[in-house]
C-alpha cells in the first residue's frame, strides 16, 4: 500500500512538472507589433503607401514607396513575421535603420520580398547588397502566406524564409536602429502587388 502511494506521489510530481513546463509561454520575451488587423498604432508611417486594416491583416496595395517604421530601436534581436505577397509585390523588412525618416538598402539591411526583382540575386530571401540568393531564383513568396525569421546578433545576420535559411552574412556596417515594413512600386515604377502582414513580433536578444 505504501509502495502504491509512493508511486502515485511520484506520478503526480511528474505530471505537475510536465504540465507546469507546458504552461510556460514559449513566446516569452517576444513583443508583438502586429496581430491580425491589430497594431497599426505601433508604427510610424512614412511615404505614400495606403496602409490599412483589412480581412485580418495590415495591408498596402497603392503608392510609390511607403514604410511602417517601428517606434523603438533594436540592437540584437529575432524578428518573426507572417506575410502574404503577390508574384509582383515589391516589399521587404529593413532592419537596423540608421535614419528612420529615410529608409533604404544603403542605410539599413534590407531583407527582400520581390520575386521579380530585375537583379534576381538580391530578390526574395536575400539581404540586398550583403547576401545574395541562388540564380535562377529558388526562393519565392508570391501567391501564398510565408514566414520570415530574421536574426541579427552583433555582426551575424541570418534569414529564414518558410523555415529555410536563405541568407547568412557577417557585416558590421550597422549596429542598431528601428526596423521597417515596406510597400513599393514594381518593376520600372509599375504598380506592384499587395503586401499583407498578419503577424510581426520581435524578441530582443
C-alpha positions in Angstrom: 0.0 0.0 0.0 2.8 2.3 0.9 4.6 1.5 -2.3 1.4 2.2 -4.3 1.1 5.6 -2.5 4.7 6.4 -3.3 4.2 5.6 -7.0 1.1 7.8 -7.1 3.0 10.6 -5.5 5.8 10.2 -8.0 3.4 10.2 -10.9 1.7 13.3 -9.5 5.0 15.1 -9.3 5.9 14.1 -12.8 2.6 15.3 -14.1 2.9 18.7 -12.3 6.4 19.1 -13.7 5.3 18.3 -17.2 2.2 20.5 -17.2 4.0 23.2 -15.4 6.6 23.4 -18.1 4.0 23.3 -20.9 2.1 26.2 -19.3 5.1 28.5 -19.6 4.6 30.6 -22.7 7.1 29.6 -25.5 6.9 33.2 -26.7 8.4 34.7 -23.5 10.4 37.8 -24.4 8.5 38.4 -27.7 7.0 41.8 -28.4 4.0 41.6 -30.7 3.6 44.6 -33.0 1.1 43.2 -35.4 -1.5 40.5 -34.6 -4.2 40.1 -37.3 -5.5 43.5 -38.1 -4.3 45.0 -34.8 -1.2 47.0 -34.3 -1.1 49.8 -36.9 -0.7 52.3 -34.0 2.6 50.7 -33.1 4.3 52.1 -36.2 5.2 55.4 -37.7 4.2 55.8 -41.3 6.4 57.4 -43.9 5.9 57.6 -47.6 2.7 57.3 -49.6 1.6 53.7 -49.2 -2.1 53.3 -48.2 -1.6 51.2 -45.1 -4.9 50.0 -43.6 -6.5 47.1 -41.7 -8.3 44.6 -43.9 -9.5 41.0 -43.6 -7.4 40.1 -40.5 -4.2 41.8 -41.7 -2.4 45.1 -42.2 -2.3 45.8 -45.9 -0.9 48.1 -48.5 -1.5 48.0 -52.3 -1.1 51.5 -53.6 1.6 54.1 -53.6 5.1 54.6 -54.9 7.1 53.9 -51.7 5.9 53.6 -48.1 7.0 52.2 -44.8 5.8 51.2 -41.3 8.7 52.1 -39.0 8.9 50.7 -35.5 8.8 53.3 -32.8 11.6 51.6 -30.9 15.2 50.9 -31.9 16.8 47.5 -31.5 20.4 46.1 -31.5 20.4 42.3 -31.3 17.1 40.6 -32.0 15.0 38.0 -33.8 12.1 39.1 -35.9 9.2 36.7 -36.8 6.8 37.8 -39.5 3.9 36.3 -41.4 3.1 37.9 -44.7 1.3 37.4 -48.0 2.7 38.7 -51.2 1.7 38.5 -54.9 4.2 37.5 -57.5 4.8 41.2 -58.5 4.9 42.5 -54.9 7.9 44.7 -54.0 8.3 44.7 -50.3 10.7 43.8 -47.5 11.8 44.2 -43.9 14.5 46.8 -43.3 16.5 46.3 -40.1 18.9 48.5 -38.0 17.8 51.6 -39.9 20.3 54.4 -39.4 17.7 57.1 -40.4 14.1 56.3 -39.7 13.0 59.1 -41.9 14.9 57.8 -44.9 14.7 54.0 -45.2 16.8 52.3 -47.8 19.2 49.4 -48.5 22.1 51.9 -48.1 21.0 52.9 -44.6 19.5 49.6 -43.4 19.8 45.9 -44.0 17.1 45.1 -46.5 15.6 41.6 -46.3 13.9 41.5 -49.6 10.4 40.3 -50.7 10.5 40.7 -54.5 10.2 37.6 -56.8 10.5 39.7 -59.9 13.5 41.9 -58.9 15.4 42.9 -62.0 18.7 41.8 -60.4 17.4 38.4 -59.1 20.5 37.6 -56.9 19.0 40.1 -54.3 15.4 39.0 -54.7 13.2 37.3 -52.2 15.2 35.8 -49.3 18.3 37.9 -49.9 19.9 40.8 -47.9 20.3 43.4 -50.5 23.9 44.2 -51.4 25.1 41.9 -48.5 24.0 38.3 -49.0 22.7 37.0 -52.4 20.5 34.1 -53.2 20.9 31.5 -55.9 20.0 32.4 -59.5 17.7 31.4 -61.2 15.5 32.3 -58.2 14.8 29.4 -55.9 13.0 31.2 -53.1 9.7 32.7 -53.9 6.9 34.3 -51.8 4.2 35.1 -54.4 0.7 33.8 -54.0 0.9 32.4 -50.5 1.4 33.1 -46.8 5.0 33.0 -45.8 7.1 33.3 -42.7 10.3 35.2 -42.2 12.7 34.7 -39.3 15.4 37.3 -39.2 18.2 37.2 -36.6 20.7 40.0 -36.0 23.3 39.3 -33.3 26.4 41.6 -33.4 27.8 41.3 -36.9 26.0 38.0 -37.6 22.9 38.2 -39.8 20.7 35.3 -40.9 17.4 35.0 -42.8 14.9 32.1 -42.9 12.0 32.0 -45.4 9.4 29.4 -44.5 11.9 27.7 -42.3 14.7 27.5 -44.8 17.9 29.5 -44.4 18.2 31.7 -47.5 20.9 34.2 -46.4 23.8 34.4 -43.9 26.3 37.2 -43.5 28.9 38.8 -41.3 28.6 42.6 -41.6 29.2 45.3 -39.0 28.2 48.3 -41.0 25.0 48.9 -39.0 24.7 48.1 -35.3 21.2 49.3 -34.2 18.1 51.1 -35.2 14.4 50.7 -35.8 13.1 48.2 -38.4 10.6 48.9 -41.1 8.0 47.1 -43.3 7.9 48.2 -46.9 5.4 48.6 -49.7 6.8 49.8 -53.0 6.1 50.0 -56.8 7.1 47.2 -59.0 9.5 46.9 -62.0 10.2 50.3 -63.6 7.7 52.0 -61.3 4.8 49.9 -62.5 2.1 49.3 -59.8 3.2 46.4 -57.6 1.1 43.7 -56.0 -0.2 44.0 -52.4 1.7 43.1 -49.2 -0.2 41.8 -46.2 1.2 41.4 -42.7 -0.8 39.3 -40.2 1.8 38.8 -37.5 5.0 40.7 -36.7 7.0 40.0 -33.5 10.4 41.0 -32.3 12.5 39.4 -29.5 15.4 41.4 -28.2 18.5 39.2 -27.5 
